[in-house]
Amino acid sequence: MGKKLGLVQTLLHDPAVVLLDEPTSGLDPRAVRAVRETLRELAERDVTVFLSSHSLSVVDRIADRVGVLEEGRLVAEGTPATLKERVEAGESTLEAAFIEVTDEAATGRGSREEA
């Protein structure tokens, strides 16, 4: 309930920019869906939403731009589709893209690519 209340308090004043850290963690599936729908509605109203999350399935469903951080550095950014295209073989998911770009950053093979 605390997370739901915090989101309501954040949105109560109709902000132009919203910063959210793990807004769906600890929520039941119905509440996760409600949060996703709320974030989509905000984006449709031209509210800028910065979302930090380890739940890449949620990010994939709602984000139009994604930035991947590795040890505090931005190592990749682009649309979810563009990042998924970077996966060399196999599954084309945002999780696979995250693993690939962070592995590249850790080994020094890749550089920040903008899509």
Rosetta blueprint (number, residue, H / E / L):
1 M L
2 G H
3 K H
4 K H
5 L H
6 G H
7 L H
8 V H
9 Q H
10 T H
11 L H
12 L L
13 H L
14 D L
15 P L
16 A L
17 V E
18 V E
19 L E
20 L E
21 D E
22 E L
23 P L
24 T L
25 S L
26 G L
27 L L
28 D L
29 P H
30 R H
31 A H
32 V H
33 R H
34 A H
35 V H
36 R H
37 E H
38 T H
39 L H
40 R H
41 E H
42 L H
43 A H
44 E H
45 R L
46 D L
47 V L
48 T E
49 V E
50 F E
51 L E
52 S E
53 S L
54 H L
55 S L
56 L H
57 S H
58 V H
59 V H
60 D H
61 R H
62 I H
63 A L
64 D L
65 R L
66 V E
67 G E
68 V E
69 L E
70 E E
71 E L
72 G L
73 R E
74 L E
75 V E
76 A E
77 E E
78 G E
79 T L
80 P H
81 A H
82 T H
83 L H
84 K H
85 E H
86 R L
87 V L
88 E L
89 A L
90 G L
91 E L
92 S L
93 T L
94 L H
95 E H
96 A H
97 A H
98 F H
99 I H
100 E H
101 V H
102 T H
103 D H
104 E H
105 A H
106 A H
107 T H
108 G L
109 R L
110 G L
111 S L
112 R L
113 E E
114 E E
115 A L
